[in-house]
Amino acid sequence: MTEVSNPKLSACLDRLEQVVNHVSRRLHSKMDQQLVEGLTASQFGVLMCILRRERVSVSEVAGNLGVSLSAITALVDRLCRAGYVQRRRDENDRRVVWLELTPRGREVVHSCLNTRRRVMEKYLGQLPEEDLEQLLRIYEKLLSILERDEPGAAGERRGQPGSVEQQGPAGAGASGGDGCALGKRQSDS
């Protein structure tokens, strides 16, 4: 661990890291328990990526989730067999294969999102409204700092799905786990 020159700041950062990790793990565990039986958190992440982008290629999903093409292909194969996702060839370029949610896939995602929202409300709803607003402001500031630090991020993501303007305090992106918060919709390119 790198030492920070200010001991008070160092102690605060150590405690913050512990608390954020514990809260994140526990909330995600509670939310993952609410997924449709047989659906993994990774599969839910793929479904969320497709939902947010309406249609997406396998390589785009892999890039957004930061995993290999072979890992995404295996996840997508299982989602197709379950009837949640369909592959569709591009009408103009038959080499391109789009992933789209089936009606059943949309139903499952929305059901999971509603259940996950109830979990968030159960725990975050116990905080005073002003604490929630402050928490949101802090996370928005931190996200803005992180986005500025990314190569080529000079405001190009502002207003896009998953950006600070697009998420509420308990939205899927705010709760983490979807992995596809950033990026343009295909219809925007």
C-alpha positions as a Markdown table, in Angstrom:
| # | Residue | x | y | z |
|---|---|---|---|---|
| 1 | Met | 0.0 | 0.0 | 0.0 |
| 2 | Thr | 1.3 | 3.5 | -0.9 |
| 3 | Glu | 1.5 | 5.8 | 2.0 |
| 4 | Val | -0.2 | 9.2 | 1.7 |
| 5 | Ser | 1.7 | 12.1 | 3.2 |
| 6 | Asn | -1.3 | 13.2 | 5.3 |
| 7 | Pro | -1.9 | 10.6 | 8.0 |
| 8 | Lys | -5.5 | 11.7 | 8.6 |
| 9 | Leu | -6.2 | 11.4 | 4.9 |
| 10 | Ser | -4.5 | 8.1 | 4.8 |
| 11 | Ala | -6.6 | 6.7 | 7.7 |
| 12 | Cys | -9.8 | 8.1 | 6.1 |
| 13 | Leu | -9.0 | 6.5 | 2.7 |
| 14 | Asp | -8.3 | 3.2 | 4.4 |
| 15 | Arg | -11.6 | 3.3 | 6.2 |
| 16 | Leu | -13.5 | 4.5 | 3.1 |
| 17 | Glu | -12.1 | 1.6 | 1.0 |
| 18 | Gln | -13.2 | -0.9 | 3.6 |
| 19 | Val | -16.7 | 0.5 | 3.9 |
| 20 | Val | -17.2 | 0.9 | 0.2 |
| 21 | Asn | -16.1 | -2.7 | -0.4 |
| 22 | His | -18.3 | -4.1 | 2.4 |
| 23 | Val | -21.4 | -2.1 | 1.3 |
| 24 | Ser | -20.9 | -2.9 | -2.3 |
| 25 | Arg | -20.4 | -6.6 | -1.7 |
| 26 | Arg | -23.4 | -6.9 | 0.6 |
| 27 | Leu | -25.8 | -4.9 | -1.6 |
| 28 | His | -24.7 | -6.8 | -4.7 |
| 29 | Ser | -25.1 | -10.1 | -2.8 |
| 30 | Lys | -28.7 | -9.1 | -1.8 |
| 31 | Met | -29.5 | -8.0 | -5.3 |
| 32 | Asp | -28.0 | -11.1 | -6.9 |
| 33 | Gln | -30.1 | -13.3 | -4.7 |
| 34 | Gln | -33.1 | -11.6 | -6.3 |
| 35 | Leu | -32.2 | -12.5 | -9.9 |
| 36 | Val | -34.4 | -14.9 | -11.8 |
| 37 | Glu | -33.5 | -18.5 | -10.8 |
| 38 | Gly | -30.8 | -19.8 | -13.1 |
| 39 | Leu | -29.7 | -16.3 | -14.2 |
| 40 | Thr | -26.1 | -15.4 | -13.1 |
| 41 | Ala | -24.9 | -11.9 | -12.3 |
| 42 | Ser | -22.7 | -12.0 | -15.4 |
| 43 | Gln | -25.6 | -13.0 | -17.6 |
| 44 | Phe | -27.7 | -10.2 | -16.1 |
| 45 | Gly | -24.8 | -7.8 | -17.0 |
| 46 | Val | -25.0 | -8.9 | -20.6 |
| 47 | Leu | -28.8 | -8.5 | -20.6 |
| 48 | Met | -28.5 | -5.0 | -19.2 |
| 49 | Cys | -25.9 | -4.1 | -21.8 |
| 50 | Ile | -28.2 | -5.2 | -24.6 |
| 51 | Leu | -31.2 | -3.5 | -23.0 |
| 52 | Arg | -29.4 | -0.2 | -22.7 |
| 53 | Arg | -28.1 | -0.3 | -26.2 |
| 54 | Glu | -31.2 | -2.0 | -27.8 |
| 55 | Arg | -28.9 | -4.0 | -30.0 |
| 56 | Val | -25.2 | -4.7 | -29.7 |
| 57 | Ser | -22.5 | -6.9 | -31.2 |
| 58 | Val | -20.8 | -9.6 | -29.2 |
| 59 | Ser | -17.5 | -7.7 | -29.4 |
| 60 | Glu | -19.1 | -4.5 | -28.1 |
| 61 | Val | -20.5 | -6.4 | -25.1 |
| 62 | Ala | -17.1 | -8.0 | -24.4 |
| 63 | Gly | -15.4 | -4.6 | -24.6 |
| 64 | Asn | -18.0 | -2.9 | -22.4 |
| 65 | Leu | -17.8 | -5.7 | -19.7 |
| 66 | Gly | -14.0 | -6.0 | -20.1 |
| 67 | Val | -14.0 | -9.7 | -20.7 |
| 68 | Ser | -12.8 | -11.9 | -23.6 |
| 69 | Leu | -14.9 | -12.7 | -26.7 |
| 70 | Ser | -14.9 | -16.4 | -25.8 |
| 71 | Ala | -16.3 | -15.7 | -22.4 |
| 72 | Ile | -19.1 | -13.5 | -23.8 |
| 73 | Thr | -19.8 | -15.9 | -26.5 |
| 74 | Ala | -20.4 | -18.7 | -24.0 |
| 75 | Leu | -22.7 | -16.4 | -21.9 |
| 76 | Val | -24.6 | -15.3 | -25.0 |
| 77 | Asp | -25.0 | -19.0 | -26.1 |
| 78 | Arg | -26.6 | -19.8 | -22.7 |
| 79 | Leu | -28.9 | -16.7 | -22.9 |
| 80 | Cys | -30.0 | -17.6 | -26.4 |
| 81 | Arg | -30.8 | -21.2 | -25.3 |
| 82 | Ala | -32.8 | -19.8 | -22.4 |
| 83 | Gly | -34.8 | -17.7 | -24.8 |
| 84 | Tyr | -33.6 | -14.3 | -23.5 |
| 85 | Val | -31.4 | -13.1 | -26.4 |
| 86 | Gln | -31.6 | -13.6 | -30.1 |
| 87 | Arg | -28.8 | -13.2 | -32.7 |
| 88 | Arg | -29.8 | -11.2 | -35.8 |
| 89 | Arg | -27.7 | -10.6 | -38.9 |
| 90 | Asp | -27.3 | -7.0 | -40.1 |
| 91 | Glu | -29.4 | -6.4 | -43.2 |
| 92 | Asn | -26.6 | -4.4 | -44.9 |
| 93 | Asp | -23.6 | -6.4 | -43.8 |
| 94 | Arg | -24.2 | -10.1 | -43.3 |
| 95 | Arg | -20.9 | -10.5 | -41.4 |
| 96 | Val | -22.3 | -8.4 | -38.5 |
| 97 | Val | -24.4 | -10.2 | -36.0 |
| 98 | Trp | -26.5 | -8.1 | -33.6 |
| 99 | Leu | -27.7 | -9.3 | -30.1 |
| 100 | Glu | -31.2 | -8.3 | -29.2 |
| 101 | Leu | -33.4 | -9.1 | -26.3 |
| 102 | Thr | -36.4 | -11.3 | -26.9 |
| 103 | Pro | -39.7 | -10.3 | -25.4 |
| 104 | Arg | -39.0 | -12.9 | -22.7 |
| 105 | Gly | -35.6 | -11.4 | -22.1 |
| 106 | Arg | -37.0 | -7.9 | -21.7 |
| 107 | Glu | -39.6 | -9.3 | -19.2 |
| 108 | Val | -36.9 | -11.0 | -17.2 |
| 109 | Val | -34.6 | -8.0 | -17.1 |
| 110 | His | -37.5 | -5.7 | -16.0 |
| 111 | Ser | -38.5 | -8.1 | -13.4 |
| 112 | Cys | -35.0 | -8.3 | -12.0 |
| 113 | Leu | -34.6 | -4.5 | -12.1 |
| 114 | Asn | -37.9 | -4.1 | -10.2 |
| 115 | Thr | -36.8 | -6.6 | -7.6 |
| 116 | Arg | -33.3 | -5.0 | -7.3 |
| 117 | Arg | -34.9 | -1.6 | -6.9 |
| 118 | Arg | -36.9 | -2.9 | -4.0 |
| 119 | Val | -33.7 | -4.2 | -2.4 |
| 120 | Met | -32.1 | -0.8 | -2.8 |
| 121 | Glu | -35.2 | 0.9 | -1.4 |
| 122 | Lys | -35.2 | -1.4 | 1.6 |
| 123 | Tyr | -31.7 | -0.4 | 2.6 |
| 124 | Leu | -31.2 | 3.1 | 1.2 |
| 125 | Gly | -34.8 | 4.1 | 2.1 |
| 126 | Gln | -33.8 | 3.9 | 5.7 |
| 127 | Leu | -31.5 | 6.9 | 5.2 |
| 128 | Pro | -32.8 | 10.5 | 5.5 |
| 129 | Glu | -33.5 | 12.1 | 2.1 |
| 130 | Glu | -30.7 | 14.7 | 2.6 |
| 131 | Asp | -28.2 | 11.9 | 3.2 |
| 132 | Leu | -29.2 | 10.2 | 0.0 |
| 133 | Glu | -28.9 | 13.4 | -1.9 |
| 134 | Gln | -25.5 | 14.0 | -0.5 |
| 135 | Leu | -24.4 | 10.4 | -1.3 |
| 136 | Leu | -25.6 | 10.9 | -4.8 |
| 137 | Arg | -23.7 | 14.3 | -5.1 |
| 138 | Ile | -20.5 | 12.7 | -3.9 |
| 139 | Tyr | -20.8 | 9.7 | -6.3 |
| 140 | Glu | -21.5 | 12.1 | -9.2 |
| 141 | Lys | -18.5 | 14.2 | -8.4 |
| 142 | Leu | -16.3 | 11.0 | -8.1 |
| 143 | Leu | -17.7 | 9.7 | -11.4 |
| 144 | Ser | -16.9 | 13.0 | -13.1 |
| 145 | Ile | -13.4 | 12.9 | -11.8 |
| 146 | Leu | -12.9 | 9.3 | -13.0 |
| 147 | Glu | -14.4 | 10.1 | -16.4 |
| 148 | Arg | -12.1 | 13.1 | -16.8 |
| 149 | Asp | -9.1 | 10.8 | -16.1 |
| 150 | Glu | -10.0 | 8.4 | -18.9 |
| 151 | Pro | -8.3 | 8.7 | -22.3 |
| 152 | Gly | -10.5 | 10.5 | -24.8 |
| 153 | Ala | -13.2 | 11.2 | -22.2 |
| 154 | Ala | -13.3 | 15.0 | -22.6 |
| 155 | Gly | -17.0 | 15.3 | -22.2 |
| 156 | Glu | -17.9 | 12.8 | -25.0 |
| 157 | Arg | -19.9 | 10.6 | -22.6 |
| 158 | Arg | -22.0 | 13.4 | -21.0 |
| 159 | Gly | -25.6 | 12.8 | -21.7 |
| 160 | Gln | -25.1 | 9.3 | -22.9 |
| 161 | Pro | -26.9 | 6.3 | -21.4 |
| 162 | Gly | -25.2 | 5.6 | -18.1 |
| 163 | Ser | -23.6 | 9.0 | -17.7 |
| 164 | Val | -24.3 | 11.0 | -14.5 |
| 165 | Glu | -27.3 | 12.8 | -16.1 |
| 166 | Gln | -28.9 | 9.5 | -17.1 |
| 167 | Gln | -28.9 | 7.7 | -13.7 |
| 168 | Gly | -30.9 | 8.0 | -10.6 |
| 169 | Pro | -29.7 | 7.1 | -7.1 |
| 170 | Ala | -30.9 | 3.6 | -7.3 |
| 171 | Gly | -30.8 | 2.9 | -11.0 |
| 172 | Ala | -29.1 | -0.2 | -12.4 |
| 173 | Gly | -26.0 | 1.7 | -13.2 |
| 174 | Ala | -25.9 | 3.3 | -9.8 |
| 175 | Ser | -26.1 | -0.1 | -8.2 |
| 176 | Gly | -23.3 | -1.5 | -10.4 |
| 177 | Gly | -23.1 | -4.8 | -12.0 |
| 178 | Asp | -24.3 | -3.9 | -15.4 |
| 179 | Gly | -20.9 | -3.1 | -16.9 |
| 180 | Cys | -22.4 | -1.3 | -19.8 |
| 181 | Ala | -23.2 | 2.1 | -18.5 |
| 182 | Leu | -20.9 | 4.0 | -20.9 |
| 183 | Gly | -21.1 | 4.2 | -24.6 |
| 184 | Lys | -23.4 | 5.2 | -27.4 |
| 185 | Arg | -26.5 | 3.5 | -28.5 |
| 186 | Gln | -26.3 | 2.0 | -32.0 |
| 187 | Ser | -29.0 | 4.4 | -33.2 |
| 188 | Asp | -26.8 | 7.3 | -32.1 |
| 189 | Ser | -23.8 | 6.4 | -34.2 |
